[in-house]
């Protein structure tokens, strides 16, 4: 094992804050988004949309205000997190606007911009008011109580597209499960950090696997089972899978035992088989996944998954160009569950790869911030938040490309969904706060500034 390296700076030297780098990347992110907006207008009508300048100014203002909040309250934060979020959010608005042109009776871009503004506002609130991420550790009980309450509420509201995951009041609607995932990540991180010693010294052995005592593991397993049980009743299987993956990943990080990954895969496979066999709504999605072209052979026309695969095939390597695809044929979910198909068709494999690289950078920088921290809670919290984004991208991308059955979730920042975009901005804000703590200089023995020890080869 390679010995850890300590990066020490000369006495009186400052850790580079990289805020200028962040601002430059934000300018690039806004310009790319505005270019995409203009390209859609040119492709559809031969002219730049008349409100392109207003769109650019609005997105730029949001990015600037968020940057100022980070500059003054989290000066040592990772300079890539905010620009990546702005770029993904901007591209999502462009894709939704492009699909709006095909659906005059269903305009979603303006609403998504309002939700994005609310998300950035909450981002600023978190960055300004949460001065130390460790403060959240004292609210673990309140977080889990609030999470369970939020997940239970949709049971009392009508189902939408086969799932009870929405709360509708008047003309507004939101998904409480989106907010619950952050609260559960805080609870898991706080509980596991408080019981690290007990988790590291398991009391029972089964073959080659060693398990902690039930007294330690019982409460967190009970909370997880209750959460997943509620979501199964609501037919929100995508979020159920996300919570299961989040629990297994954080337990693995807390214990360092790969056996938990094996146990998680076995349990996930068994649960997916049972639910897919017994629950009609899920069974239908599994059948569509196994044979997406069955409806075509039956003379009923292509289903959503088949149309999505056609869209990816039509895009090829370089894509048809923004505004020139036909992914709207997918139907009502083209702006939400299947928006990645629009990106694949109109941006091609190259553009899709670029999007996945952006998500990989966002997740990787979140993991990096956690690895640089010394406190267990911060390390687990950063890992959990980054894993939420990673799991969402995998589940959604796998579903629309036919790798796994569809689960009905929103692509982070990209897809239509107010609750999703707001909670993802909160996740980025918390990662900003954690990365600021990780990169901030610490006084050395002689008063010199030092960086947190990191493993050899870390980026």
Helices and strands as residue ranges (DSSP letters): H 19-45, H 52-73, H 81-100, H 109-129, G 133-139, H 140-153, G 154-156, E 167-169, E 172-174, H 176-194, H 196-200, E 204-206, E 209-211, H 214-233, H 237-255, H 259-278, H 280-290, H 294-297, H 304-315, G 327-330, H 339-372, H 376-400, H 418-439, E 442-443, E 449-450
